[in-house]
């Protein structure tokens, strides 16, 4: 991951500018976040804080806060965390790995991993899903955003991401990994690429089995 961290540090300012208003024109993405927020709130009284794992410059974390969630962000890139803290001074942003969130086990109401797991080697994904499962409270929610394979049951495919090497995941395969980890699928969304996008996009909404 050292090369990925260095690559994101190098483009942090440009990346933050590019994605600052990226949710404004994405009706389906905003709907996914709204559904996630409602499920978190319905998971029980005092649902607990929500972590964005791999938060980058913090725009998604800020959107989660706007939806009424007690959200904080975590990222391995010092440059990204510096931008997030500067841009959103009222929000907590931690420098650290996605699989070691600074929260006691079983306390988080939700976790969002929005295009952050894509940079992991495929054999690392089960370990990260297990870490998310440990951090979530029973009934807590996990929202994944990622590049989809051309077929829902096709192979995991590496590609030349503009910042660092990444993978496209078949939706069925990623859902199966999550289910094997102890999650229950609450919903999925797969859409064709918009203008300027190269690949289909997918979202998986999951709950930690109570």
N, C-alpha and C positions, 0 to 999 in steps of 0.2 A: 504493500500500500504506500510505501514511501514515494514511489514515482507518481502515484495518483495525487497524493497530498501536494507534492511540489508542482504538479501541473495545475491544480486548482488554485494554489497560491499565486501562480504566475498570471492567471487570467481573472483573478477575483474581482477586480474593479470593473472590467468589461462584462463579466458574467452578471454581476449585480445590476448593472445598468440595463442589460438585455432582458433580464427576467423580472425587473422591478414591477411591471404592470402586466405580467404574463397571464394572470388569472382573470383580468378584466374581460377578455373576449372568449373565455372558456366556460360556457354555460354548464356543460356536463361535468367538468372538473369541480366547479363550485357546488354543483348538486351533490357530488360524491363527498365533499368536505362537510356539507350541511347534514347529509345522512349520517356521517361518522359522528358529528357533534351531537346529534339527537340520540344516537345509540349510546354514546358515552354517558350522556345525562340520564338515560333510562336504566343504566347498569346498576343503580342503587343509590341510596342517600349518600351524599358526599363522595361522588365518584372518583375523586382523586385527580392529581395533575396529569397532564398529557405531554408526552415528549415527541419532538420531531427529531428523528435519528438521521443525521446527515442533512442538517438544516441549511447549509450554504449561507447566503447573505440574509436569511431570516424572513423572507417575504411570506412564506407559507406559515411559519410560526406566528407571524403577526396576524395573518388571516384567521388562524385558529383562535387567537385571542379576541378578534372582532366577533367571532361566533359565540363568545361567552365562555370559552374554555380556559382553564388555568394552564396555559401552554408554555413550555420552555424548549430551547433548541440545543442540539449537541452536534459538533462537527470536528473532524480531525484537522481541518485546514486553519492555521492561525490567521491567515489573511481574511478568510471568510468570516470567522468569528469576530475579528476586529471590525469589519464592515457591519455585521449584524448588530453588534453592541452600539456602534456609532449611529446607525440608522434607526434603531428601535431601543432607545435607552431605558425604557420602562420594562423591558422583557429580559429574562434570564437566558444567557447563552453560555454553554460550557464547552471547553476544549477537551475532546476526548473521543474514544472509540464508541461505535454504535452498540457493541455487544457488552458494554460495561457502563450502562446508564447510572447516573448518580441518584439512585432511588432505592429504598429497601424493597426486597422481593415482595411481590404481591400487592403493591401499593398504587401503581399507575392505573388511571382510568382508561388511557388510550395511548397508542404509539402510531405515528405516521412515518413511513419510510418512502419518501417521494423521490423516485429516481436516484436513490442512494445505494440500494442493494445491487444495482446493475453492474457496479465496478468490482464486485466480489467474484473470485473464482467460484464456479458452480458448486464445488464440493465444500465451500465455506458457508453456503447459505443455510443448511440445516442448523449449524451452530448458532448463527445469528437469530434464526427463528426461535430456537430454544431459549436464547437469552431474552428475547422479547416476551416469550411465554412466562418465564420466571418473573419478570418485572411487572407484568399486568396482574391486576386483581381478577378474581373469577368473574366472568362476564365482561371483562374489559375488551376493548376493541383495537384492532390493528388494521390500518389502511395502507396498502401498497400501491405505488404508482410505478409503472415500468414500461419499457418497450416490448411489444408482443412479437412472438414469432408469426410468420405468415399463416400458419395453421395452429389452432388451439392445442392440438396434440402433436405438434412437430418437434424438432430437436431444439435444444438450447444452442443459440447461434452467437458467436463472437462477431463484433463489428468494430469499425474504426470510428469510435466516438470522437467528437471534435476536441475533447479535453484529454481523455484517458481511455484505454481499452475498456470495453464494456460488453455486456451480453443481452441478447433478446431472449425472453422466456416464453414458452408456450403456457397459456393461461391454465390449462388443465394440469400440467406438471407442477407449476408453482402452487396451485391450490392443493394438490395431492401432498406435497411436502408439508404445507401448513397443517393439513388435516392429520398427518402422521405425527406432527409435533404436539397436537392437542388443541388445535383451533377448529372451529366450526365455521364454514363459509356462510356469510350473511348475504352476499351479493357480489356480482361482478359486472364490469362494463368494459367492452372492447370496442374501439372506434377506429375508423380508417384514418390515415394521416391527413391532417389539414395542410393547407398551403405552407410550404417551407419545412414540413416534416417529412422524414424519409420512410418511417415505418409506422405500422399500426400501434396504437397506444392502448394500455390496459390498466384497469384498477381492480383490485381485490379488497373486499371488505370482510373482515374476519372477526370472530369473537373467541376469547379464551373460554374453553369449556368450563362451566361452573362445577 
